[in-house]
Amino acid sequence: QVRLVESGGGLVQPGGSLRLSCVASGFTFSADTMAWYRQAPGERRDMVAAITDYSGTHYADSVKGRFTISRDNAKSTVYLQMNSLKPEDTAVYYCNRRASWGQGTQVTVSS
């Protein structure tokens, strides 16, 4: 079955950087669009970034110019490089493929 396992979250100061990873299994990774979503307490889960099978990318306006999504098909892994982090980026970040979700990884931006 589809499995998505995120890692790389943590506590970082404003202006800092983190790189999230999501290792996928159970499907043909190279043929599918992958996405990162995030959900803050009391908020809905919103898409942050997506990358298609041909590596076309799409970003939420709030992260454009700061976050970069990429993929390594040989490793069945999708990444989210997050730079210039802000307190409002604090959330649980989830890896997504169609109707499947990872368990999430907490990102906290605080001084």
C-alpha positions as CSV (number, residue, x, y, z in Angstrom):
1,Q,0.0,0.0,0.0
2,V,1.0,3.6,-0.3
3,R,3.3,4.8,2.5
4,L,4.7,8.3,3.0
5,V,7.2,9.0,5.7
6,E,8.2,12.6,6.5
7,S,11.2,13.8,8.4
8,G,13.3,16.9,9.0
9,G,11.0,19.0,11.1
10,G,12.1,20.8,14.3
11,L,12.5,24.1,16.1
12,V,14.2,26.9,14.2
13,Q,14.7,30.6,14.8
14,P,13.0,33.2,12.5
15,G,15.1,33.6,9.4
16,G,16.5,30.1,9.7
17,S,16.2,27.1,7.3
18,L,14.9,23.5,7.4
19,R,14.7,20.8,4.8
20,L,11.8,18.3,5.0
21,S,12.0,14.9,3.3
22,C,9.3,12.5,2.4
23,V,10.1,8.9,1.4
24,A,7.4,7.3,-0.6
25,S,6.6,3.6,-1.4
26,G,3.9,1.5,-2.7
27,F,3.3,3.2,-6.0
28,T,5.3,4.4,-9.1
29,F,6.7,7.5,-7.6
30,S,8.2,9.0,-10.8
31,A,4.8,9.0,-12.4
32,D,2.9,11.0,-9.8
33,T,2.5,14.5,-8.6
34,M,3.6,15.0,-5.0
35,A,2.7,17.8,-2.6
36,W,3.4,19.3,0.8
37,Y,0.6,20.7,2.9
38,R,0.6,22.3,6.3
39,Q,-1.8,22.7,9.1
40,A,-1.5,25.1,12.1
41,P,-3.6,24.5,15.3
42,G,-7.2,25.5,14.6
43,E,-6.6,26.0,11.0
44,R,-7.4,24.1,7.8
45,R,-4.8,22.0,6.0
46,D,-3.5,24.0,3.1
47,M,-1.2,23.2,0.2
48,V,2.2,24.7,0.4
49,A,3.9,23.4,-2.7
50,A,3.4,20.7,-5.4
51,I,5.7,19.1,-8.0
52,T,4.5,17.2,-11.0
53,D,5.9,14.1,-12.6
54,Y,7.9,16.3,-15.0
55,S,9.0,18.5,-12.2
56,G,6.7,21.4,-12.8
57,T,6.2,23.3,-9.5
58,H,3.5,25.3,-7.9
59,Y,3.7,27.3,-4.6
60,A,1.3,29.0,-2.3
61,D,1.7,32.8,-2.5
62,S,2.8,32.8,1.2
63,V,5.9,30.8,0.5
64,K,7.0,31.9,-3.0
65,G,10.6,32.8,-3.1
66,R,11.3,31.2,0.3
67,F,10.4,27.5,-0.2
68,T,11.6,25.1,-2.9
69,I,10.1,21.7,-3.6
70,S,12.1,19.1,-5.4
71,R,12.1,15.4,-6.1
72,D,14.6,12.5,-6.5
73,N,12.9,9.8,-8.4
74,A,15.8,7.4,-7.8
75,K,15.2,7.7,-4.1
76,S,11.4,8.0,-4.3
77,T,11.8,11.1,-2.2
78,V,10.3,14.6,-2.3
79,Y,11.9,17.5,-0.5
80,L,10.8,20.9,0.8
81,Q,13.6,23.3,1.4
82,M,12.4,26.1,3.6
83,N,14.4,29.3,3.9
84,S,13.8,32.6,5.6
85,L,11.3,30.9,8.0
86,K,8.8,33.0,9.8
87,P,6.7,32.3,12.9
88,E,3.6,32.0,10.8
89,D,5.2,29.0,9.0
90,T,4.8,27.1,12.3
91,A,2.6,24.1,11.5
92,V,2.5,20.3,11.0
93,Y,3.8,19.6,7.5
94,Y,2.3,16.7,5.6
95,C,3.4,14.9,2.5
96,N,0.6,14.1,0.0
97,R,0.0,11.9,-2.9
98,R,-3.6,11.8,-4.2
99,A,-5.7,10.7,-1.2
100,S,-2.7,9.5,0.8
101,W,-1.0,11.3,3.6
102,G,2.1,10.9,5.8
103,Q,2.0,11.2,9.5
104,G,3.3,14.8,9.5
105,T,6.3,16.5,10.9
106,Q,6.2,19.5,13.2
107,V,7.9,22.7,12.2
108,T,8.1,25.4,14.9
109,V,9.6,28.8,14.1
110,S,10.3,30.7,17.3
111,S,13.0,32.7,19.0
